[in-house]
Amino acid sequence: MLAVFTNILAYTVEWCLYALYFRLEYGWSGSWCGFAQMVGDLLGGCVLGLSTMACVQSSAKRCGRPTTESKGVWFLFRAPFNIGLLALCHGILHCMLAQPDFYVALLGQIFMGTVYVFFEQSLQEMLLLYAFDDPIKYRDYLLLHYLIFTAGCALGSPLAYGLYELSNFANAFYVTGLCCFLVGVFLLVYYFRRLSPTTMGIRGGFLLAERELVQRSVGATL
């Protein structure tokens, strides 16, 4: 839920300020701002669409639930570590938005939508994994997810304009980026510490590791 709140808050801050920012700083029209905003979203959606087709062709049941050990650092790009990396990406893109160079700021704004789409998809997969194939539990998690999501949407606007009024565009982006960095580091450290004691370890299957932790907690309770 912390990752859910961070993702939508970071995106909302950028969404509220980007049109004003590019208009006042670079003289861009609303049409060009809107086009640049939607390019990143469209790119993320296309990539997710292609990956979904590949998953359906291989096996929908096994997709996203690896049980074998990953080589090298590739385990960082799958659940649960990918949500920490995506939070760090939000932080990097917000810092890019704050730069005076137009093309750096534009790339940060475009890829913000791509990261948001990937982040939201990863969070939905996390909800499925933590539900352990229980539809009622998944529905409860989904309700909590959208309560946090709407709270982030509501708070994003006053936060964005408040930071801008207190200082300027750059500082608003820097503050948001710093918050994303802190959340990303926290998520990575948390899951490293959580999964390290399991039989699967940090490189093994996340689903199996979480099942093992649940069984341990049940055994300790009994």
GROMACS elastic network, one bead per residue, 0.5 to 0.9 nm:
[ bonds ]
;  ai    aj funct       b0    kb
    1     5     6  0.61838   500
    1     6     6  0.85118   500
    1   123     6  0.87932   500
    1   144     6  0.78969   500
    1   145     6  0.64322   500
    1   148     6  0.67706   500
    1   149     6  0.86461   500
    2     5     6  0.52250   500
    2     6     6  0.61419   500
    2     7     6  0.86457   500
    2   148     6  0.85070   500
    2   183     6  0.78340   500
    2   187     6  0.89072   500
    3     6     6  0.50121   500
    3     7     6  0.60460   500
    3     8     6  0.86923   500
    3    83     6  0.70765   500
    3    84     6  0.80557   500
    3    87     6  0.75617   500
    3   119     6  0.85906   500
    3   123     6  0.76704   500
    3   183     6  0.74834   500
    3   184     6  0.83250   500
    3   187     6  0.81354   500
    4     7     6  0.53437   500
    4     8     6  0.64480   500
    4     9     6  0.85100   500
    4   119     6  0.84217   500
    4   120     6  0.74418   500
    4   123     6  0.69271   500
    4   145     6  0.69104   500
    4   146     6  0.87215   500
    4   148     6  0.68687   500
    4   149     6  0.63531   500
    4   152     6  0.83502   500
    5     8     6  0.55729   500
    5     9     6  0.59207   500
    5    10     6  0.84416   500
    5   145     6  0.87076   500
    5   148     6  0.59230   500
    5   149     6  0.59516   500
    5   150     6  0.87746   500
    5   151     6  0.76820   500
    5   152     6  0.54205   500
    5   153     6  0.86752   500
    6     9     6  0.51800   500
    6    10     6  0.59397   500
    6    11     6  0.84721   500
    6    87     6  0.74467   500
    6   152     6  0.76736   500
    6   179     6  0.81507   500
    6   180     6  0.66287   500
    6   183     6  0.75171   500
    7    10     6  0.54261   500
    7    11     6  0.62823   500
    7    12     6  0.86015   500
    7    86     6  0.86478   500
    7    87     6  0.70941   500
    7    90     6  0.78586   500
    7   115     6  0.88592   500
    7   116     6  0.64337   500
    7   119     6  0.68363   500
    7   120     6  0.73878   500
    7   149     6  0.87231   500
    7   152     6  0.84956   500
    7   180     6  0.82855   500
    8    11     6  0.51191   500
    8    12     6  0.59142   500
    8    13     6  0.85790   500
    8   116     6  0.75982   500
    8   120     6  0.85276   500
    8   149     6  0.64267   500
    8   150     6  0.85571   500
    8   152     6  0.57656   500
    8   153     6  0.64639   500
    8   156     6  0.79815   500
    9    12     6  0.50521   500
    9    13     6  0.61659   500
    9    14     6  0.86482   500
    9   149     6  0.84399   500
    9   151     6  0.88279   500
    9   152     6  0.50244   500
    9   153     6  0.63786   500
    9   154     6  0.88307   500
    9   155     6  0.73788   500
    9   156     6  0.52062   500
    9   157     6  0.87681   500
    9   159     6  0.89486   500
    9   176     6  0.85035   500
   10    13     6  0.53874   500
   10    14     6  0.64700   500
   10    15     6  0.86611   500
   10    90     6  0.69900   500
   10    91     6  0.84408   500
   10    94     6  0.82649   500
   10   112     6  0.89092   500
   10   116     6  0.86436   500
   10   152     6  0.88113   500
   10   156     6  0.76474   500
   10   176     6  0.63874   500
   10   177     6  0.77248   500
   10   179     6  0.87785   500
   10   180     6  0.73910   500
   11    14     6  0.51975   500
   11    15     6  0.59861   500
   11    16     6  0.86355   500
   11    90     6  0.83123   500
   11   112     6  0.70801   500
   11   113     6  0.75067   500
   11   116     6  0.67369   500
   11   153     6  0.89447   500
   11   156     6  0.82927   500
   12    16     6  0.60231   500
   12    17     6  0.85794   500
   12   152     6  0.78546   500
   12   153     6  0.63182   500
   12   154     6  0.89418   500
   12   155     6  0.86833   500
   12   156     6  0.52235   500
   12   157     6  0.67480   500
   12   160     6  0.78901   500
   13    16     6  0.53429   500
   13    17     6  0.63637   500
   13    18     6  0.84105   500
   13   156     6  0.54208   500
   13   157     6  0.64315   500
   13   158     6  0.88920   500
   13   159     6  0.71996   500
   13   161     6  0.82246   500
   13   172     6  0.82745   500
   13   173     6  0.79298   500
   13   176     6  0.76708   500
   14    17     6  0.53788   500
   14    18     6  0.55881   500
   14    19     6  0.89682   500
   14    94     6  0.77971   500
   14    97     6  0.87393   500
   14   109     6  0.76317   500
   14   112     6  0.80816   500
   14   160     6  0.77807   500
   14   173     6  0.76057   500
   15    18     6  0.57262   500
   15    19     6  0.76638   500
   15    37     6  0.83541   500
   15   157     6  0.88094   500
   16    19     6  0.73708   500
   16    20     6  0.80578   500
   16   156     6  0.80193   500
   16   157     6  0.62969   500
   16   160     6  0.66504   500
   16   161     6  0.76899   500
   17    20     6  0.55064   500
   17    21     6  0.58585   500
   17    22     6  0.86625   500
   17   157     6  0.89297   500
   17   160     6  0.68730   500
   17   161     6  0.75168   500
   17   164     6  0.83675   500
   17   169     6  0.75963   500
   18    22     6  0.60980   500
   18    23     6  0.83646   500
   18    33     6  0.76402   500
   18    37     6  0.85922   500
   18    97     6  0.86806   500
   18   109     6  0.74658   500
   18   169     6  0.89459   500
   19    22     6  0.54536   500
   19    23     6  0.60076   500
   19    24     6  0.85126   500
   19    28     6  0.82213   500
   19    29     6  0.83150   500
   19    30     6  0.66792   500
   19    33     6  0.58408   500
   19    34     6  0.77853   500
   20    23     6  0.50939   500
   20    24     6  0.59397   500
   20    25     6  0.81886   500
   20    30     6  0.89450   500
   21    24     6  0.54385   500
   21    25     6  0.57613   500
   21    26     6  0.77852   500
   21    27     6  0.89877   500
   21    28     6  0.89894   500
   21   169     6  0.67807   500
   22    25     6  0.52387   500
   22    26     6  0.51388   500
   22    27     6  0.62971   500
   22    28     6  0.55566   500
   22    29     6  0.81085   500
   22    30     6  0.89307   500
   22    33     6  0.71814   500
   22   102     6  0.88504   500
   22   106     6  0.87012   500
   23    26     6  0.56734   500
   23    29     6  0.62412   500
   23    30     6  0.75782   500
   23    33     6  0.82083   500
   24    27     6  0.57018   500
   24    28     6  0.78069   500
   25    28     6  0.81899   500
   25   100     6  0.89665   500
   25   102     6  0.89882   500
   26   102     6  0.75298   500
   28    31     6  0.82229   500
   28    32     6  0.64358   500
   28    33     6  0.67124   500
   29    32     6  0.55365   500
   29    33     6  0.63916   500
   29    34     6  0.87324   500
   30    33     6  0.50607   500
   30    34     6  0.60492   500
   30    35     6  0.85329   500
   31    34     6  0.51728   500
   31    35     6  0.61439   500
   31    36     6  0.86889   500
   32    35     6  0.50241   500
   32    36     6  0.61719   500
   32    37     6  0.85352   500
   33    36     6  0.52605   500
   33    37     6  0.61509   500
   33    38     6  0.87646   500
   34    37     6  0.50421   500
   34    38     6  0.62562   500
   34    39     6  0.86713   500
   35    38     6  0.53897   500
   35    39     6  0.62478   500
   36    39     6  0.53122   500
   36    40     6  0.71690   500
   36   106     6  0.77389   500
   36   107     6  0.89234   500
   36   109     6  0.74660   500
   36   110     6  0.57062   500
   37    40     6  0.61656   500
   37    41     6  0.71431   500
   37   109     6  0.67429   500
   37   110     6  0.56114   500
   37   111     6  0.85712   500
   37   112     6  0.83106   500
   37   113     6  0.69077   500
   38    41     6  0.50716   500
   38    42     6  0.59796   500
   38    43     6  0.84585   500
   38   110     6  0.75789   500
   38   113     6  0.72856   500
   39    42     6  0.51406   500
   39    43     6  0.60759   500
   39    44     6  0.86565   500
   39   110     6  0.63383   500
   39   111     6  0.82557   500
   39   113     6  0.78180   500
   39   114     6  0.83901   500
   40    43     6  0.50924   500
   40    44     6  0.62504   500
   40    45     6  0.85951   500
   40   109     6  0.80348   500
   40   111     6  0.50445   500
   40   112     6  0.66711   500
   40   115     6  0.81898   500
   40   117     6  0.88411   500
   41    44     6  0.52298   500
   41    45     6  0.61462   500
   41    46     6  0.86769   500
   41   110     6  0.79718   500
   41   111     6  0.79346   500
   41   112     6  0.80973   500
   41   114     6  0.50950   500
   41   115     6  0.83922   500
   41   116     6  0.78349   500
   41   117     6  0.65978   500
   42    45     6  0.50214   500
   42    46     6  0.61266   500
   42    47     6  0.86438   500
   42   113     6  0.81250   500
   42   114     6  0.75597   500
   43    46     6  0.52425   500
   43    47     6  0.63176   500
   43    48     6  0.86687   500
   43   111     6  0.86431   500
   43   113     6  0.83680   500
   43   114     6  0.62475   500
   44    47     6  0.52578   500
   44    48     6  0.61784   500
   44    49     6  0.85391   500
   44   111     6  0.86446   500
   44   113     6  0.72314   500
   44   115     6  0.72905   500
   44   116     6  0.82383   500
   44   117     6  0.57453   500
   44   118     6  0.65087   500
   45    48     6  0.51336   500
   45    49     6  0.60209   500
   45    50     6  0.86827   500
   45   114     6  0.77031   500
   45   117     6  0.68390   500
   45   118     6  0.83072   500
   46    50     6  0.62619   500
   46    51     6  0.86191   500
   47    50     6  0.52407   500
   47    51     6  0.62021   500
   47    52     6  0.85755   500
   47   118     6  0.89844   500
   48    51     6  0.50446   500
   48    52     6  0.59938   500
   48    53     6  0.86131   500
   48   117     6  0.84014   500
   48   118     6  0.75416   500
   48   121     6  0.82229   500
   49    52     6  0.51164   500
   49    53     6  0.63426   500
   49    54     6  0.87806   500
   50    53     6  0.51979   500
   50    54     6  0.64016   500
   50    55     6  0.87755   500
   51    54     6  0.50545   500
   51    55     6  0.62348   500
   51    56     6  0.87314   500
   52    55     6  0.50156   500
   52    56     6  0.62286   500
   52    57     6  0.86495   500
   52    60     6  0.87718   500
   53    56     6  0.51795   500
   53    57     6  0.62917   500
   53    58     6  0.87658   500
   54    57     6  0.51762   500
   54    58     6  0.62725   500
   54    59     6  0.85421   500
   55    58     6  0.51826   500
   55    59     6  0.57621   500
   55    60     6  0.56210   500
   55    61     6  0.88127   500
   55    62     6  0.83308   500
   55    63     6  0.56911   500
   55    64     6  0.85096   500
   56    59     6  0.54185   500
   56    60     6  0.50085   500
   56    61     6  0.87153   500
   56    63     6  0.80845   500
   57    60     6  0.76479   500
   58    62     6  0.82236   500
   58    63     6  0.77517   500
   59    62     6  0.55108   500
   59    63     6  0.60813   500
   60    63     6  0.52173   500
   60    64     6  0.85866   500
   61    64     6  0.84464   500
   61    65     6  0.81010   500
   62    65     6  0.54393   500
   62    66     6  0.70988   500
   63    66     6  0.74309   500
   64    78     6  0.76633   500
   64    79     6  0.77640   500
   64   125     6  0.76034   500
   64   129     6  0.89296   500
   65    79     6  0.84987   500
   65   129     6  0.81151   500
   65   205     6  0.66270   500
   65   206     6  0.71287   500
   65   207     6  0.64240   500
   65   208     6  0.87360   500
   66    69     6  0.80957   500
   66    70     6  0.88067   500
   66    78     6  0.89112   500
   66   204     6  0.75457   500
   66   205     6  0.51092   500
   66   206     6  0.74042   500
   66   207     6  0.79724   500
   66   208     6  0.89837   500
   67   200     6  0.85192   500
   67   204     6  0.60376   500
   67   206     6  0.76012   500
   67   207     6  0.78660   500
   67   208     6  0.71299   500
   68   200     6  0.87427   500
   68   203     6  0.81248   500
   68   204     6  0.57134   500
   68   205     6  0.62034   500
   69    75     6  0.81854   500
   69   200     6  0.78126   500
   69   201     6  0.87611   500
   69   202     6  0.87156   500
   69   203     6  0.52042   500
   69   205     6  0.70095   500
   70    73     6  0.75508   500
   70    74     6  0.61065   500
   70    75     6  0.54823   500
   70   203     6  0.53086   500
   70   204     6  0.65679   500
   70   205     6  0.87608   500
   71    74     6  0.62171   500
   71    75     6  0.73587   500
   71   203     6  0.77158   500
   72    75     6  0.74868   500
   72   203     6  0.88320   500
   73    76     6  0.58295   500
   73    77     6  0.79749   500
   73   203     6  0.85316   500
   74    77     6  0.56007   500
   74    78     6  0.75489   500
   74   203     6  0.84784   500
   75    78     6  0.56653   500
   75    79     6  0.79801   500
   75    80     6  0.89508   500
   75    81     6  0.74004   500
   75    82     6  0.84699   500
   75   202     6  0.75404   500
   75   203     6  0.55556   500
   75   204     6  0.79580   500
   76    79     6  0.76511   500
   76    80     6  0.79116   500
   76    82     6  0.57648   500
   76    84     6  0.87438   500
   76    85     6  0.76463   500
   76   188     6  0.89250   500
   76   203     6  0.84486   500
   77    80     6  0.83895   500
   77    81     6  0.64222   500
   77    83     6  0.85738   500
   77    85     6  0.77338   500
   78    81     6  0.60254   500
   78    82     6  0.51030   500
   78    83     6  0.83178   500
   78   122     6  0.85807   500
   78   206     6  0.88327   500
   79    82     6  0.54537   500
   79    83     6  0.70728   500
   79   122     6  0.73573   500
   79   123     6  0.89666   500
   79   125     6  0.81508   500
   79   126     6  0.70543   500
   79   205     6  0.89416   500
   79   206     6  0.67137   500
   80    83     6  0.61305   500
   80    84     6  0.76375   500
   80   122     6  0.84878   500
   80   126     6  0.72942   500
   80   187     6  0.85290   500
   80   188     6  0.82825   500
   80   191     6  0.70608   500
   80   206     6  0.70841   500
   81    84     6  0.53607   500
   81    85     6  0.65640   500
   81    86     6  0.88242   500
   81   187     6  0.74530   500
   81   188     6  0.58916   500
   81   191     6  0.70657   500
   81   192     6  0.83607   500
   82    85     6  0.50333   500
   82    86     6  0.60820   500
   82    87     6  0.85990   500
   82   119     6  0.82968   500
   82   122     6  0.75039   500
   82   188     6  0.86093   500
   83    86     6  0.50375   500
   83    87     6  0.62165   500
   83    88     6  0.86864   500
   83   119     6  0.64182   500
   83   122     6  0.66911   500
   83   123     6  0.73193   500
   83   184     6  0.74213   500
   83   187     6  0.75224   500
   83   188     6  0.82587   500
   84    87     6  0.51614   500
   84    88     6  0.64131   500
   84    89     6  0.87441   500
   84   181     6  0.88316   500
   84   183     6  0.73306   500
   84   185     6  0.65642   500
   84   186     6  0.76951   500
   84   187     6  0.51813   500
   84   188     6  0.53071   500
   84   189     6  0.89195   500
   85    88     6  0.50135   500
   85    89     6  0.62361   500
   85    90     6  0.87749   500
   85   184     6  0.62106   500
   85   185     6  0.82986   500
   85   187     6  0.87573   500
   85   188     6  0.77285   500
   86    90     6  0.63091   500
   86    91     6  0.86914   500
   86   115     6  0.66046   500
   86   116     6  0.83004   500
   86   118     6  0.78889   500
   86   119     6  0.61432   500
   86   184     6  0.73512   500
   87    90     6  0.50946   500
   87    91     6  0.64867   500
   87    92     6  0.88640   500
   87   115     6  0.86770   500
   87   119     6  0.79629   500
   87   180     6  0.53602   500
   87   181     6  0.64473   500
   87   182     6  0.85680   500
   87   183     6  0.66841   500
   87   185     6  0.83792   500
   87   187     6  0.87744   500
   88    91     6  0.50089   500
   88    92     6  0.63278   500
   88    93     6  0.87323   500
   88   177     6  0.82817   500
   88   180     6  0.60653   500
   88   182     6  0.81375   500
   88   183     6  0.79167   500
   88   184     6  0.51620   500
   88   185     6  0.75251   500
   89    92     6  0.50172   500
   89    93     6  0.61499   500
   89    94     6  0.85662   500
   89   112     6  0.85052   500
   89   115     6  0.71504   500
   89   177     6  0.89895   500
   89   180     6  0.82129   500
   89   181     6  0.81618   500
   89   184     6  0.86552   500
   90    93     6  0.51949   500
   90    94     6  0.61736   500
   90    95     6  0.86522   500
   90   112     6  0.67728   500
   90   115     6  0.69444   500
   90   116     6  0.80360   500
   90   176     6  0.87752   500
   90   177     6  0.65499   500
   90   180     6  0.61974   500
   90   181     6  0.77670   500
   91    94     6  0.52639   500
   91    95     6  0.63430   500
   91    96     6  0.87251   500
   91   173     6  0.87540   500
   91   174     6  0.81262   500
   91   176     6  0.71576   500
   91   178     6  0.61298   500
   91   179     6  0.74306   500
   91   181     6  0.52825   500
   91   182     6  0.88371   500
   91   184     6  0.86072   500
   92    95     6  0.51534   500
   92    96     6  0.62597   500
   92    97     6  0.87722   500
   92   108     6  0.80099   500
   92   177     6  0.66351   500
   92   178     6  0.88869   500
   92   180     6  0.86895   500
   92   181     6  0.80299   500
   93    97     6  0.62147   500
   93    98     6  0.87441   500
   93   105     6  0.83102   500
   93   107     6  0.80643   500
   93   109     6  0.71013   500
   93   111     6  0.73491   500
   93   112     6  0.63493   500
   93   173     6  0.89449   500
   93   177     6  0.75283   500
   94    97     6  0.50010   500
   94    98     6  0.64930   500
   94   105     6  0.86018   500
   94   108     6  0.66118   500
   94   109     6  0.79095   500
   94   112     6  0.80320   500
   94   170     6  0.88826   500
   94   172     6  0.89467   500
   94   173     6  0.51744   500
   94   174     6  0.64089   500
   94   175     6  0.87352   500
   94   176     6  0.69584   500
   94   177     6  0.50632   500
   94   178     6  0.86785   500
   94   180     6  0.89787   500
   95    98     6  0.51571   500
   95    99     6  0.67757   500
   95   105     6  0.84708   500
   95   108     6  0.78903   500
   95   170     6  0.81038   500
   95   173     6  0.63228   500
   95   174     6  0.56330   500
   95   176     6  0.87388   500
   95   177     6  0.60773   500
   95   178     6  0.85342   500
   96    99     6  0.53898   500
   96   100     6  0.88719   500
   96   101     6  0.88640   500
   96   104     6  0.58069   500
   96   105     6  0.52306   500
   96   106     6  0.82510   500
   96   107     6  0.76252   500
   96   108     6  0.51303   500
   96   109     6  0.80793   500
   96   173     6  0.86719   500
   97   100     6  0.82417   500
   97   101     6  0.89631   500
   97   102     6  0.87511   500
   97   104     6  0.69483   500
   97   106     6  0.69660   500
   97   107     6  0.79114   500
   97   108     6  0.52363   500
   97   109     6  0.62600   500
   97   169     6  0.88840   500
   97   170     6  0.74437   500
   97   173     6  0.67694   500
   97   174     6  0.86464   500
   98   101     6  0.87925   500
   98   104     6  0.88226   500
   98   105     6  0.65344   500
   98   108     6  0.88446   500
   98   169     6  0.69772   500
   98   171     6  0.73609   500
   98   172     6  0.83054   500
   98   173     6  0.58479   500
   98   174     6  0.67077   500
   99   102     6  0.76454   500
   99   104     6  0.66866   500
   99   105     6  0.58863   500
   99   170     6  0.72679   500
  100   103     6  0.89403   500
  100   104     6  0.79383   500
  100   105     6  0.72363   500
  100   170     6  0.87383   500
  101   104     6  0.54902   500
  101   105     6  0.63162   500
  101   106     6  0.86780   500
  102   105     6  0.52092   500
  102   106     6  0.60351   500
  102   107     6  0.86731   500
  103   107     6  0.61193   500
  103   108     6  0.85215   500
  104   107     6  0.53011   500
  104   108     6  0.62798   500
  104   109     6  0.87241   500
  105   108     6  0.50902   500
  105   109     6  0.62369   500
  105   110     6  0.87276   500
  106   109     6  0.50649   500
  106   110     6  0.61573   500
  106   111     6  0.86633   500
  107   110     6  0.50864   500
  107   111     6  0.60819   500
  107   112     6  0.83477   500
  108   111     6  0.55225   500
  108   112     6  0.60696   500
  109   112     6  0.52585   500
  109   113     6  0.74386   500
  110   113     6  0.61446   500
  110   114     6  0.73903   500
  111   115     6  0.62293   500
  111   116     6  0.84953   500
  112   115     6  0.52870   500
  112   116     6  0.61553   500
  112   117     6  0.87605   500
  113   116     6  0.50181   500
  113   117     6  0.62565   500
  113   118     6  0.87056   500
  114   117     6  0.52890   500
  114   118     6  0.63189   500
  114   119     6  0.85284   500
  115   118     6  0.51288   500
  115   119     6  0.58729   500
  115   120     6  0.85039   500
  116   119     6  0.50336   500
  116   120     6  0.61067   500
  116   121     6  0.85654   500
  117   120     6  0.52708   500
  117   121     6  0.62169   500
  117   122     6  0.86360   500
  118   121     6  0.51640   500
  118   122     6  0.61469   500
  118   123     6  0.86546   500
  119   122     6  0.51118   500
  119   123     6  0.62173   500
  119   124     6  0.87246   500
  120   123     6  0.50655   500
  120   124     6  0.62701   500
  120   125     6  0.87107   500
  121   124     6  0.51500   500
  121   125     6  0.63615   500
  121   126     6  0.87329   500
  122   125     6  0.50856   500
  122   126     6  0.62616   500
  122   127     6  0.88095   500
  123   127     6  0.63506   500
  123   128     6  0.87776   500
  124   127     6  0.51322   500
  124   128     6  0.64877   500
  124   129     6  0.88188   500
  124   142     6  0.83072   500
  124   145     6  0.88944   500
  125   128     6  0.50727   500
  125   129     6  0.62557   500
  125   130     6  0.86962   500
  126   129     6  0.50423   500
  126   130     6  0.61327   500
  126   131     6  0.85176   500
  127   130     6  0.52474   500
  127   131     6  0.61237   500
  127   132     6  0.89972   500
  127   138     6  0.65383   500
  127   141     6  0.64694   500
  127   142     6  0.71834   500
  127   145     6  0.85883   500
  128   131     6  0.51928   500
  128   132     6  0.68672   500
  128   133     6  0.71050   500
  128   134     6  0.87004   500
  128   135     6  0.89298   500
  128   138     6  0.63515   500
  128   141     6  0.88114   500
  129   132     6  0.55925   500
  129   133     6  0.74995   500
  129   138     6  0.89211   500
  129   206     6  0.84899   500
  129   207     6  0.63410   500
  129   210     6  0.88403   500
  130   133     6  0.82722   500
  130   137     6  0.85513   500
  130   138     6  0.78110   500
  130   141     6  0.86396   500
  130   207     6  0.79032   500
  130   210     6  0.79462   500
  131   134     6  0.53808   500
  131   135     6  0.71975   500
  131   136     6  0.82267   500
  131   137     6  0.53913   500
  131   139     6  0.86448   500
  131   141     6  0.76303   500
  132   135     6  0.85721   500
  132   137     6  0.82187   500
  132   138     6  0.82387   500
  132   207     6  0.82138   500
  132   211     6  0.82762   500
  133   137     6  0.83349   500
  133   138     6  0.77785   500
  134   137     6  0.53621   500
  134   138     6  0.61856   500
  134   139     6  0.87263   500
  135   139     6  0.61314   500
  135   140     6  0.86709   500
  136   139     6  0.51081   500
  136   140     6  0.63303   500
  136   141     6  0.86935   500
  137   140     6  0.50757   500
  137   141     6  0.61944   500
  137   142     6  0.85283   500
  138   141     6  0.50304   500
  138   142     6  0.60117   500
  138   143     6  0.85875   500
  139   143     6  0.61920   500
  139   144     6  0.87064   500
  140   143     6  0.51489   500
  140   144     6  0.63979   500
  140   145     6  0.85913   500
  141   144     6  0.51337   500
  141   145     6  0.60363   500
  141   146     6  0.87635   500
  142   146     6  0.63027   500
  142   147     6  0.86219   500
  143   146     6  0.53826   500
  143   147     6  0.62748   500
  143   148     6  0.87720   500
  144   147     6  0.50774   500
  144   148     6  0.62881   500
  144   149     6  0.84576   500
  145   148     6  0.53336   500
  145   149     6  0.60261   500
  145   150     6  0.87343   500
  146   150     6  0.59513   500
  146   151     6  0.83052   500
  147   150     6  0.53826   500
  147   151     6  0.62376   500
  147   152     6  0.87309   500
  148   151     6  0.50120   500
  148   152     6  0.62182   500
  148   153     6  0.86996   500
  149   152     6  0.51883   500
  149   153     6  0.63624   500
  149   154     6  0.87780   500
  150   154     6  0.61462   500
  150   155     6  0.86105   500
  151   154     6  0.51023   500
  151   155     6  0.61548   500
  151   156     6  0.84159   500
  152   155     6  0.52043   500
  152   156     6  0.57928   500
  153   156     6  0.52726   500
  153   157     6  0.71851   500
  154   157     6  0.64155   500
  154   158     6  0.78173   500
  155   158     6  0.58395   500
  155   159     6  0.61235   500
  155   160     6  0.85652   500
  156   159     6  0.51826   500
  156   160     6  0.59447   500
  156   161     6  0.86447   500
  157   160     6  0.51859   500
  157   161     6  0.62532   500
  157   162     6  0.82565   500
  158   161     6  0.53428   500
  158   162     6  0.56134   500
  158   163     6  0.83368   500
  159   162     6  0.50286   500
  159   163     6  0.60239   500
  159   164     6  0.84976   500
  159   172     6  0.87195   500
  160   163     6  0.54055   500
  160   164     6  0.62939   500
  160   165     6  0.87452   500
  160   172     6  0.66709   500
  160   173     6  0.86111   500
  160   176     6  0.87470   500
  161   165     6  0.60372   500
  161   166     6  0.85248   500
  161   172     6  0.84064   500
  162   165     6  0.51675   500
  162   166     6  0.61640   500
  162   167     6  0.87148   500
  162   172     6  0.85174   500
  163   166     6  0.51478   500
  163   167     6  0.62671   500
  163   168     6  0.71518   500
  163   169     6  0.78918   500
  163   171     6  0.73210   500
  163   172     6  0.50361   500
  163   173     6  0.86887   500
  163   175     6  0.83050   500
  164   167     6  0.53645   500
  164   169     6  0.54508   500
  164   170     6  0.83215   500
  164   171     6  0.74451   500
  164   172     6  0.56499   500
  164   173     6  0.89471   500
  165   168     6  0.65838   500
  165   169     6  0.87490   500
  166   171     6  0.89784   500
  166   172     6  0.87261   500
  167   170     6  0.82328   500
  167   171     6  0.63490   500
  167   172     6  0.73933   500
  168   171     6  0.55895   500
  168   172     6  0.63575   500
  168   173     6  0.88793   500
  169   172     6  0.51796   500
  169   173     6  0.63490   500
  169   174     6  0.86490   500
  170   173     6  0.52369   500
  170   174     6  0.60865   500
  170   175     6  0.86614   500
  171   175     6  0.59880   500
  171   176     6  0.84574   500
  172   175     6  0.53744   500
  172   176     6  0.63225   500
  172   177     6  0.85731   500
  173   176     6  0.51974   500
  173   177     6  0.59631   500
  173   178     6  0.85465   500
  174   178     6  0.60757   500
  174   179     6  0.86663   500
  175   178     6  0.51470   500
  175   179     6  0.63708   500
  175   180     6  0.87673   500
  176   179     6  0.51927   500
  176   180     6  0.63530   500
  176   181     6  0.87457   500
  177   180     6  0.50635   500
  177   181     6  0.62112   500
  177   182     6  0.87329   500
  178   181     6  0.50033   500
  178   182     6  0.62675   500
  178   183     6  0.86884   500
  179   182     6  0.51833   500
  179   183     6  0.62625   500
  179   184     6  0.85865   500
  180   183     6  0.51601   500
  180   184     6  0.60322   500
  180   185     6  0.86172   500
  181   184     6  0.50943   500
  181   185     6  0.61968   500
  181   186     6  0.85463   500
  182   185     6  0.52665   500
  182   186     6  0.61203   500
  182   187     6  0.86623   500
  183   186     6  0.50264   500
  183   187     6  0.61207   500
  183   188     6  0.86434   500
  184   187     6  0.52347   500
  184   188     6  0.62811   500
  184   189     6  0.86664   500
  185   188     6  0.52350   500
  185   189     6  0.61378   500
  185   190     6  0.84400   500
  186   189     6  0.52351   500
  186   190     6  0.59087   500
  186   191     6  0.86142   500
  187   190     6  0.50679   500
  187   191     6  0.62046   500
  187   192     6  0.84859   500
  188   191     6  0.54710   500
  188   192     6  0.61057   500
  188   193     6  0.86564   500
  189   192     6  0.51001   500
  189   193     6  0.61836   500
  189   194     6  0.84851   500
  190   193     6  0.53132   500
  190   194     6  0.60257   500
  190   195     6  0.86372   500
  191   195     6  0.58246   500
  191   196     6  0.80525   500
  191   202     6  0.80416   500
  192   195     6  0.55782   500
  192   196     6  0.58159   500
  192   201     6  0.87156   500
  192   202     6  0.63772   500
  193   196     6  0.55208   500
  193   197     6  0.75148   500
  193   202     6  0.88172   500
  194   197     6  0.69262   500
  194   198     6  0.80222   500
  194   202     6  0.86426   500
  194   213     6  0.88906   500
  195   198     6  0.55046   500
  195   199     6  0.85951   500
  195   200     6  0.78004   500
  195   201     6  0.54957   500
  195   202     6  0.53724   500
  195   203     6  0.88943   500
  195   206     6  0.80608   500
  195   209     6  0.66621   500
  195   210     6  0.79377   500
  195   213     6  0.86018   500
  196   199     6  0.81221   500
  196   200     6  0.80463   500
  196   202     6  0.54609   500
  196   203     6  0.88990   500
  197   200     6  0.84225   500
  197   201     6  0.64147   500
  197   202     6  0.86898   500
  198   201     6  0.51231   500
  198   202     6  0.80999   500
  198   209     6  0.60090   500
  198   210     6  0.85271   500
  198   212     6  0.70841   500
  198   213     6  0.72801   500
  199   204     6  0.83733   500
  199   208     6  0.89959   500
  199   209     6  0.70934   500
  199   212     6  0.79948   500
  200   203     6  0.68979   500
  200   205     6  0.64297   500
  200   206     6  0.79902   500
  200   208     6  0.73003   500
  200   209     6  0.58247   500
  200   212     6  0.89522   500
  201   204     6  0.55712   500
  201   205     6  0.81904   500
  201   206     6  0.86932   500
  201   209     6  0.73048   500
  202   205     6  0.80555   500
  202   206     6  0.78407   500
  202   209     6  0.85927   500
  203   206     6  0.82827   500
  204   207     6  0.89482   500
  204   208     6  0.80206   500
  204   209     6  0.74849   500
  205   208     6  0.54251   500
  205   209     6  0.62129   500
  205   210     6  0.87296   500
  206   209     6  0.50802   500
  206   210     6  0.61708   500
  206   211     6  0.86231   500
  207   210     6  0.52299   500
  207   211     6  0.62309   500
  207   212     6  0.86518   500
  208   211     6  0.50585   500
  208   212     6  0.61713   500
  208   213     6  0.86924   500
  209   212     6  0.50831   500
  209   213     6  0.63340   500
  209   214     6  0.87608   500
  210   213     6  0.50027   500
  210   214     6  0.62163   500
  210   215     6  0.86383   500
  211   214     6  0.50578   500
  211   215     6  0.62033   500
  211   216     6  0.86104   500
  212   215     6  0.51169   500
  212   216     6  0.62023   500
  212   217     6  0.87143   500
  213   216     6  0.50558   500
  213   217     6  0.62710   500
  213   218     6  0.86701   500
  214   217     6  0.51660   500
  214   218     6  0.62044   500
  214   219     6  0.85584   500
  215   218     6  0.50805   500
  215   219     6  0.60295   500
  215   220     6  0.85100   500
  216   219     6  0.50499   500
  216   220     6  0.60652   500
  216   221     6  0.85697   500
  217   220     6  0.50713   500
  217   221     6  0.61745   500
  217   222     6  0.86778   500
  218   221     6  0.50969   500
  218   222     6  0.62593   500
  219   222     6  0.51520   500
